[in-house]
Amino acid sequence: MKILVDADACPVKDIILEISQKYNIEAIFVCSLSHYSNYYEKHGLDPVYVDNVSQSADLAIINRAREGDIVVTGDYGLAAIILSKGAFAISFDGKLFDDNNIDELLAKRHETLKSLRSGGRVKGPAKRSIKDNEEFLCSLERLIKII
């Protein structure tokens, strides 16, 4: 088992590092060159950098994911593909993606994109709270324990 992280916009990198070290699980952070950060060097990590082309990070994660791995992402499309590979997907706020909710989430994403293309506006996510981080931590640990 390993944890693959869609790291470009990931607000829970520190938590993932903490948990991966606690359970001795490899964590692989995948990010585009446009999101280069010395965060990884400070923590002794060797991230997977991909080019700035759309979906490059997703493809790198898909190619590395195996059955039983955990992928941390906010991307419903990536989560759907990961689930089809027999891996697990969890959002940045700790919600597990699964066969019971992924179709509804993809449909919601489709409607949102349709609205944006026609000039509509969509409210962004709420400001991240300490509670969000705690929920992510608990969900990730629970997932690791059941795998």
C-alpha positions in Angstrom: 0.0 0.0 0.0 1.1 3.5 -0.7 -0.5 7.0 -0.6 -0.5 9.0 -3.8 -1.3 12.6 -3.4 -2.7 15.0 -6.1 -0.5 17.6 -4.5 -1.0 20.8 -6.5 -3.8 22.2 -4.4 -3.5 19.8 -1.5 -4.1 21.6 1.9 -3.3 18.5 4.0 0.3 17.6 3.0 1.5 17.9 6.6 -1.2 15.5 7.8 -0.4 13.0 5.1 3.3 13.1 6.0 2.5 12.6 9.6 0.2 9.6 8.9 2.6 8.0 6.4 5.4 8.2 8.9 3.3 6.9 11.7 2.2 3.8 9.7 5.4 3.5 7.7 3.5 3.9 4.4 5.2 5.4 1.3 3.6 8.8 0.4 4.1 10.0 -3.2 3.3 13.6 -3.9 2.6 14.4 -7.6 2.6 18.0 -8.7 3.1 20.1 -11.8 6.2 22.1 -12.4 4.1 25.3 -12.1 3.5 24.4 -8.5 7.1 23.9 -7.6 7.8 24.3 -3.9 10.7 23.8 -1.6 8.2 22.2 0.9 9.2 18.8 -0.3 13.0 19.4 0.0 12.4 20.7 3.6 10.8 17.4 4.5 13.3 15.2 2.7 10.8 14.2 0.0 11.4 13.5 -3.7 8.1 14.5 -5.3 7.0 13.4 -8.8 7.0 16.6 -10.9 5.0 16.5 -14.2 4.8 19.1 -16.9 2.2 21.9 -17.0 -0.1 20.2 -19.5 -3.7 19.6 -18.3 -4.2 16.3 -16.5 -0.5 15.4 -16.4 -0.6 14.9 -12.6 -3.8 12.8 -12.9 -2.2 10.6 -15.5 1.0 10.2 -13.4 -1.2 9.1 -10.4 -3.3 6.8 -12.5 -0.2 5.1 -13.9 1.3 4.6 -10.4 -1.9 3.5 -8.5 -2.4 -0.2 -7.8 -5.1 -2.1 -6.1 -5.2 -1.3 -2.4 -3.4 2.1 -2.7 -4.9 5.3 -1.4 -5.2 8.4 -3.5 -5.8 11.8 -1.9 -7.5 14.1 -4.4 -10.2 16.7 -4.9 -10.8 15.6 -8.5 -13.9 13.5 -9.0 -12.8 12.2 -12.4 -9.5 11.0 -11.0 -11.3 9.4 -8.1 -13.6 7.5 -10.5 -10.7 6.1 -12.4 -8.8 5.2 -9.2 -11.9 3.3 -7.9 -12.1 1.3 -11.1 -8.5 0.1 -10.4 -9.4 -1.2 -7.0 -7.7 1.6 -5.1 -9.2 3.9 -2.6 -9.8 7.6 -3.0 -10.3 10.2 -0.3 -11.0 13.9 -0.6 -9.0 16.7 1.1 -11.9 17.0 3.6 -11.9 13.3 4.5 -14.8 12.1 2.4 -14.3 8.7 0.9 -15.2 8.4 -2.8 -16.9 5.1 -3.5 -19.2 3.3 -5.9 -22.2 4.7 -4.0 -21.4 8.4 -4.4 -19.0 8.8 -7.4 -21.7 8.9 -10.1 -23.6 11.6 -8.3 -20.5 13.7 -7.8 -19.5 13.3 -11.5 -23.0 14.4 -12.5 -22.8 17.4 -10.2 -19.4 18.3 -11.7 -20.9 18.0 -15.2 -23.7 20.4 -14.3 -21.3 22.9 -12.7 -19.1 22.9 -15.8 -22.1 23.3 -18.0 -23.3 26.3 -16.0 -19.8 27.9 -16.1 -19.6 27.5 -19.9 -22.9 29.3 -20.3 -21.7 32.2 -18.2 -23.0 31.1 -14.8 -21.2 31.6 -11.5 -20.4 29.0 -8.9 -19.6 29.6 -5.3 -16.2 28.3 -4.3 -15.4 26.1 -1.3 -15.7 27.5 2.2 -12.6 28.5 4.1 -10.8 25.5 5.5 -11.1 25.0 9.2 -9.3 23.0 11.9 -12.3 20.7 12.0 -11.7 19.9 8.3 -8.2 18.9 9.0 -9.3 16.7 12.0 -11.9 15.0 9.8 -9.3 14.3 7.1 -6.9 12.9 9.7 -9.6 10.6 11.2 -10.8 9.4 7.9 -7.4 8.7 6.5 -6.4 6.7 9.7 -9.7 4.8 9.6 -9.1 3.9 5.9 -5.6 2.7 6.6 -6.8 0.5 9.5 -9.5 -1.2 7.4 -7.2 -1.9 4.4 
